[in-house]
Amino acid sequence: MLALRLARGAHPLVQLRRLLVAAASAGTGFLLLCTLGYAMGHPESSGDAVLRLAWCVVPLAATVYLAVAVARSDPGTKPRAGLSAVGLGPGRLTLLASVSTAVACTLGSTLALLFFLHLRGDLTGLPFDGAARGLLAADRPLPLAATLTLLAFVPLAASTASALVLRPRIVKARGDKAATDEPQDLKEPAPAPSGLPWGVALLAAGLAVETYAAHARGASGFPMPGGLGGSPSGVLAGWALTAVGLALVGPGLTYQCGRAVQAVRPGAVRLLAGRVLMEEAGRIGRPLGVVCAVASGVYAATVLAGARPALGPLSALGGVLVVGCTLATLATAAVEARQVRRHTQTALLRLGAPATLLRSSAVLRAGALLAVFGPLTWAVAELSAAPLLTR
């Protein structure tokens, strides 16, 4: 009940982020149910059904990633001074964040079930009644256990991931000044993230695996959705390594961007922009790396399929979910970073700093990140697509 009260009394922007999580959960749940419908209608093609279920892992991961980012930025579950005295310690706040995430995802899964039943013709009275009877095996009874199991994937995965990610941060904040949820001023630069060497190694290993697998003789093709043809399984494994490498590289590159911006006798604008990038490297760097991984994958897939890929409705829905969730996660991280440095901005304005200083600093930060991550995305996309184009 407390989680529901916090959700009801939250800021409209917080409610919008939760609705985005519910929408992503609805889309992913609908894809899982469509996989079940295909398996029911084609019992002789169990391999194709398993393959469709495997491709649902990608939008499922993107949805869970968005749900965790929204849970981290939720002001109702952040530690504050005096909350432990009323029974809202770090463990209880973690539980509230997990329950709030589960409620939003369960709402989305419920909407997915209703829409699925409506397209099957089990629910009537709305437009498009039974519009997909043949595709969703409307002539066969819907297995209740399998349906509930598939719909429970997103809420369970999202709530568990939120609890695992938020608990270390909240426990560490116990007894600390950060537990009062008061943003701190920009101090001495934060230490550099430690994942840059590992990220570069995984990125290079992924590209090498892609190149080797693309030219390997007798490599079996792994069917890809959307009319993209078949690719060797090693290429897809290389893409996965590349994506993980970009996610690990993101915070380190963001930190180095901050150092480069304020190098060589910086003025007020460059100094402020550089310090902010260094402080926020861990918060916005990883979502930036994930966006680069998704963008490079979309670019490589577009090159392979040509100018007009034959995307079906379910493939298009999966692509929209992945791209939309990654962009929404990046926007959520940016909003969270802005809230954290709000105290610093207020102090600068109170000291007489012009508002143009803050705007110029924001533009400089965005330009620096675009100048680094834009060419990196293009280079990774070209290197990923080149081996397959020469096969």
C-alpha angles and dihedrals in degrees: 000000000000091000090051092050091050090049092049095050098044127119116275091246090055090049090051091054090050090050088053089055090049091049092050090048090050092052094048092046090051091052090051092049091048088054088054090049091052091050091050093049095044108038090161093059101062092145093058091048091052089048092052090050090050092054089054088068090077097059088038090057091046091051093049090048091054092046092053092049091051091048091052092052095045107117092202093068100044119109117257135181113277098014093109089060091063095045099268101119127153094280093050092047090052089052091050091051090050093048093047090052091048091050093052093046092046089053090053093047090051091052090049091053093049092049091046092052090046093054090047090054095244090118118046138185099070134086118278093030107182093351091150102037094133096045095047098043096244091174091067127069115255112244107235098204094051092046094052092044093054093045091051093058097083099043093046095045094044096046093045093048091048091052093048094047098043101042098070091048094050095043090050090052093056110118091002127116088244088067090074088067090234111145113239126230120252104273129174111329115286117248116271116264113258100219100079098093092046091047093051090048093051091045092053092044092051093051090047092050091049092051094046094046093047092056097038114118118242093013108164117233120243110211114241126202124249100040093293093136124225127315129189113266090238090061091055090048088052090051089052092052090048092052092050090047092053091049090053093044094052100079093045093049091048090052092049089049088058092051092048094049093056097040124118108027100325124204125222094278096049093042093052093044093049095048092048092051091050093048094047097041093106094046103048102018098078095048088049090053092049091050089052090051092051093044092050091048092050091048093049092047091050091052091050095047097042129234094312113038115196096241117179121211095262093046090049090049091051092049092049090050094051095045094041095048094049093049092045090050091052091049090049091051090049092051091048091051090050091052091050094053095041091100091054092049091050091050092050092050090047090053090055102263111154118246089236088067091063093044093048090049091052092049091049092050092050092047093049093050092047092049091055105034096038097063090038091057092047093048094049091047093050093046090048095050098039098075092051093048091055096050 
